[in-house]
């Protein structure tokens, strides 16, 4: 049957190309999405399985070898030399978070300062973290006396606490 025998305006049907060529990009996208989902799942399960002090920072070994008091004093001396007490407050907060994570087995790194007290069931420690956060984030940078005071408070607050 030729094109001449069809009514006016009609021609032979167009021969569409098979949609098989679309399957390759779709398969590649699905493979990439599956690989990403597997990577994310494995990463999350490995992080949950690792103890907190195995982060590779070395703070866990140093704090247990010299004690928390020695670590606080080392921070105090290091930041007294530089005068960057805001960074000192950040380092002190991280040191205390690591200490309480190891000692009490509760994960504190993702928590805010206000959430730590209820999580540890110790409002004195929660108040200490709130004071440190205030020094860290207020508009005026902390002074030497502020940093010394919070270091003393940290030493006293953690004395005898597991």
Secondary structure, DSSP 8 states (H G I E B T S, - for coil): --GGGS-TT---------THHHHHHHHHHHHHHHHHHHHHHHHHHHHHHS-GGGSSSSHHHHHHHHHHHHHHHHHHHHHHHH--HHHHHHHHHHHHHHHHHHHH----TTS-HHHHHHHHT-HHHHHHHHHHHHHHHSSS---HHHHHHHHHHHHHHHTT--
